[in-house]
Structure formats: structure tokens, C-alpha cells
Amino acid sequence: DAGVTQSPTHLIKTRGQHVTLRCSPISGHKSVSWYQQVLGQGPQFIFQYYEKEERGRGNFPDRFSARQFPNYSSELNVNALLLGDSALYLCASSFRQEHNEQFFGPGTRLTVL
Amino acid sequence: DAKTTQPTSMDCAEGRAANLPCNHSTISGNEYVYWYRQIHSQGPQYIIHGLKNNETNEMASLIITEDRKSSTLILPHATLRDTAVYYCIVRVSSNTGKLIFGQGTTLQVKP
């Protein structure tokens, strides 16, 4: 079985642009969470989606948004990019909303110039 | 969710047991202890979790003190591939999927 997949692997954008990151969960998993990991720090929770509804939101500005599709894949959108948005963006899936064992993808490395 | 404290870094000789401590003195009765690790340039990987009993799986053992204020993750025979950042997280099982990662412990396994 394929693990969590994310695309693209790397991305370079300039300030003010917007970006869309994509995540495909493990087959059968209905919960997808997004995390931002700045260099040298642990991942920070951005969103959780379960059954296509937002079930949790971290302390991030409204420039960050996400959605989950009927096939449980998910997109993370970031508008008006800032230099500080440069980070590794991680997606994690689990079977249920509260499931403890989350499976992480390899991440998308976003660089904002 | 309770806060955790871990040493910033640790070394371990290859083939020896790696014992990674975690303090969670404010843990509540319904909070579990979870361990994840992150190998360089990869996403975090779930290792093990427990409530109050010691737990063991194919990757590691988790020892939780009787008062549940601290725990130790044990990798019985560390290999070079175990070099990673190890995160100790405490959370309520019925919460959302939100995981609160701290700085973690950087474990360096040396030949």
C-alpha cells in the first residue's frame, strides 16, 4: 500500500504569490492534518479535516486555508506569501478523527523569495 | 494538552540501548504519552504510545513511571538508522488529531 503522498516535493515562490499544496492520504484514511515545520523547530499544527469538514485549526492567519475532497485527498492554500512562510509543509493521515497513530508524508519544501 | 520536557541532544553507541527521557509532570489522568521520530528530511514517524502501563512493540519500549510524571523511550539495540529527532507528546485520546510537537531530542547513534 502506498503511504501518504504529497506534491510537489519542492516549490519556489515569490512574496505576494499564492500556493496550493496537495496531499493524498493512505487508502481508507478519512482524516487529514496539515503541519508547518520551520527549520530547526518541531512541526506546528495548521488544520485537520475529517469527512470533508474542518475539525481543528491551529494559530495561523486567514491566509492559510484548506479543503478535503470526496476521495479524502486535501489541498492547503496559502495566499499573499511572506518570507516567513518558507517551511516544510507536512500532511498526515489517520483512519479516524481522533486516531492516535498518524502517518506523515514526506512533505513539500516551500521557499519564498 | 500537557507540556513535555526533553533533553536537547543525546549520543548512543551503535548496538547499545538508547534511553530517551521525557518529563510531563502536569499530565492529566486521561492523557496518553506518544513518541514520534523524524529522520532528517522525512516526515515524522509514529513509534509507540501508552497510558500508564509499559508498552512494547517491534520498534521500541515505553516505560511510564507509576506517578506518570515521566517516561522513557527505549530503543533496545540502536543502529545508525535510528539517528533522528525524537518527540515526546502527551494528549487526550478523544481530542482531534492535533499533535503538539516540542523541540524533541536529537539522538545521534555513533559507530
Chai-1 contact restraints between the chains, C-beta under 6 A:
chainA,res_idxA,chainB,res_idxB,connection_type,confidence,min_distance_angstrom,max_distance_angstrom,comment,restraint_id
A,S31,B,G97,contact,1.0,0.0,6.0,A-B,restraint_1
A,S33,B,G97,contact,1.0,0.0,6.0,A-B,restraint_2
A,G42,B,F101,contact,1.0,0.0,6.0,A-B,restraint_3
A,G42,B,G102,contact,1.0,0.0,6.0,A-B,restraint_4
A,G42,B,G104,contact,1.0,0.0,6.0,A-B,restraint_5
A,P43,B,F101,contact,1.0,0.0,6.0,A-B,restraint_6
A,F45,B,K98,contact,1.0,0.0,6.0,A-B,restraint_7
A,Q48,B,T96,contact,1.0,0.0,6.0,A-B,restraint_8
A,Q48,B,G97,contact,1.0,0.0,6.0,A-B,restraint_9
A,R55,B,T96,contact,1.0,0.0,6.0,A-B,restraint_10
A,G56,B,T96,contact,1.0,0.0,6.0,A-B,restraint_11
A,G56,B,K98,contact,1.0,0.0,6.0,A-B,restraint_12
A,L90,B,G43,contact,1.0,0.0,6.0,A-B,restraint_13
A,S94,B,G97,contact,1.0,0.0,6.0,A-B,restraint_14
A,E98,B,S94,contact,1.0,0.0,6.0,A-B,restraint_15
A,N100,B,H49,contact,1.0,0.0,6.0,A-B,restraint_16
A,E101,B,Y46,contact,1.0,0.0,6.0,A-B,restraint_17
A,F104,B,G43,contact,1.0,0.0,6.0,A-B,restraint_18
A,F104,B,P44,contact,1.0,0.0,6.0,A-B,restraint_19
A,G105,B,G43,contact,1.0,0.0,6.0,A-B,restraint_20
A,P106,B,G43,contact,1.0,0.0,6.0,A-B,restraint_21
A,G107,B,G43,contact,1.0,0.0,6.0,A-B,restraint_22
